[in-house]
Amino acid sequence: IQACILVLDDVVDNSHTRRGQPCWFRQPQVGMIAVNDAMVLRNQTALILKKYFKGKSYYADLLELFNEVEYQTFSGQLIDMITTNGQKNLLNFSESKNLRILQYKTSYCTFYMPIACALLMLGENLEDHVQVKVILVKMGIYFSVQDDYMDAFGDPNVTGK
């Protein structure tokens, strides 16, 4: 799911690099085929979950978690897109909008989901671990702020931005 999201994010943002390398859609012979590639990556996630976890007591919960996190992440992307509308106008931003973007676009997928998967596989009920989610979301926001700062003010030879 993370790879799918990053490929689509680069296309939507018309990015040139990701971690110092050309974005996938900028590779020769790829272009907008990258959108289809992202959907293939997403579908592979479902196939992997089915292959290795179908029949496990937590399988349905894993599917629900993946679907929920995917929805949250794409909601964060939507908030980002409608806030910027393709422009770099800081007047469109507020602290609360930015926090929602950081929370939904990155925190759930990158920080919460791996730990939630482990908890489900251990037989835990995620509702019994709400504080874990709160902490992981805050860690994701902190990570995103650092990442955005490095993109804006870091060494372009390191960040690729």
C-alpha positions in Angstrom: 0.0 0.0 0.0 2.8 2.4 0.9 4.4 1.9 -2.6 1.0 2.5 -4.3 0.5 5.7 -2.3 3.9 7.1 -3.0 3.7 6.4 -6.8 0.3 8.2 -6.9 1.4 11.0 -4.7 4.4 11.7 -7.0 2.1 11.8 -10.1 -0.5 14.1 -8.4 2.2 16.4 -7.1 4.1 16.3 -10.4 7.2 15.5 -8.4 10.6 15.0 -10.0 12.4 13.0 -7.3 11.7 10.8 -4.4 14.6 10.2 -2.0 17.1 11.5 -4.5 15.9 9.3 -7.3 13.7 10.1 -10.3 10.1 9.4 -9.6 8.7 6.2 -11.1 6.4 8.0 -13.5 9.4 10.0 -14.8 11.3 6.8 -15.8 11.6 6.4 -19.6 8.8 4.3 -21.0 6.7 4.6 -17.8 4.9 8.0 -17.7 1.2 7.7 -16.8 1.5 3.9 -16.8 2.6 4.5 -13.3 -1.0 5.0 -12.3 -1.8 1.5 -13.4 1.3 0.2 -11.7 0.1 1.8 -8.5 -3.2 -0.1 -8.8 -1.3 -3.3 -9.4 0.7 -2.7 -6.3 -2.5 -2.1 -4.3 -4.1 -5.3 -5.7 -0.9 -7.3 -4.8 -1.4 -6.3 -1.2 -4.8 -7.9 -1.2 -3.4 -11.1 -2.8 -0.6 -11.3 -0.3 -2.9 -10.9 2.6 -5.2 -13.6 1.2 -2.3 -16.0 0.4 -0.7 -15.8 3.8 -3.5 -14.9 6.2 -6.7 -16.3 4.9 -8.0 -18.7 7.5 -6.4 -16.9 10.4 -8.7 -15.6 13.1 -7.5 -12.0 12.4 -7.8 -12.1 8.6 -11.0 -10.0 8.4 -9.6 -7.5 10.9 -6.4 -7.2 8.8 -8.5 -6.5 5.7 -10.5 -3.9 7.6 -7.4 -2.2 8.9 -5.8 -2.0 5.4 -9.0 -0.6 3.9 -9.4 1.9 6.7 -5.8 3.1 6.5 -5.9 3.3 2.7 -9.1 5.5 3.0 -7.4 7.7 5.7 -4.3 8.1 3.5 -6.2 9.1 0.4 -8.4 11.4 2.5 -5.1 13.2 3.6 -4.0 13.4 0.0 -7.4 14.9 -0.9 -7.1 17.5 1.9 -3.6 18.3 0.6 -4.8 18.7 -3.0 -7.8 20.9 -2.3 -5.8 23.0 0.1 -3.0 23.8 -2.3 -5.0 23.4 -5.5 -1.7 23.0 -7.3 -0.4 26.3 -5.9 2.3 27.1 -3.4 0.1 29.7 -1.6 0.6 29.7 2.1 -2.6 31.7 2.6 -4.5 28.5 1.9 -2.8 26.8 4.9 -3.7 26.8 8.5 -2.1 24.9 11.3 -5.2 22.7 11.7 -5.3 21.9 8.0 -1.7 21.1 8.0 -2.0 18.8 11.0 -4.9 16.9 9.3 -2.9 16.5 6.2 0.1 15.2 8.1 -2.1 12.9 10.2 -4.1 11.4 7.5 -1.5 11.4 4.6 1.3 9.8 6.5 0.8 8.8 10.1 -1.8 6.0 9.8 -0.1 4.2 6.9 3.5 4.7 7.9 3.4 4.5 11.7 0.1 3.1 12.9 -0.6 0.3 10.5 2.5 -1.8 11.1 2.0 -1.8 14.8 -1.8 -2.4 14.5 -1.0 -5.4 12.2 1.2 -6.9 14.9 -1.4 -6.3 17.6 -4.0 -8.0 15.5 -1.7 -11.0 14.8 -1.1 -11.3 18.5 -4.9 -11.6 19.1 -5.3 -8.1 20.5 -8.4 -5.9 20.1 -7.3 -2.5 18.6 -9.9 -0.7 20.6 -8.0 -1.8 23.7 -4.9 0.1 22.4 -6.2 3.6 21.6 -3.3 5.3 23.4 -0.9 3.4 21.1 -2.7 4.8 18.1 -2.5 8.4 19.6 1.2 8.1 20.2 2.0 6.6 16.7 -0.1 9.3 15.0 1.9 12.0 16.9 5.1 10.3 15.9 3.9 10.3 12.2 3.2 14.0 12.4 6.6 14.7 13.9 8.3 12.7 11.2 6.3 14.5 8.5 7.2 17.9 9.8 10.9 16.9 9.9 10.6 15.5 6.3 8.9 18.6 5.0 11.5 20.8 6.7 14.3 18.8 5.1 12.6 19.0 1.7 12.3 22.8 2.0 15.6 23.7 3.6 17.8 20.6 3.3 20.7 19.9 0.9 19.1 19.2 -2.5 21.9 16.7 -3.2 20.7 14.6 -0.2 16.9 15.2 -0.4 16.6 15.4 -4.2 14.2 18.4 -3.8 
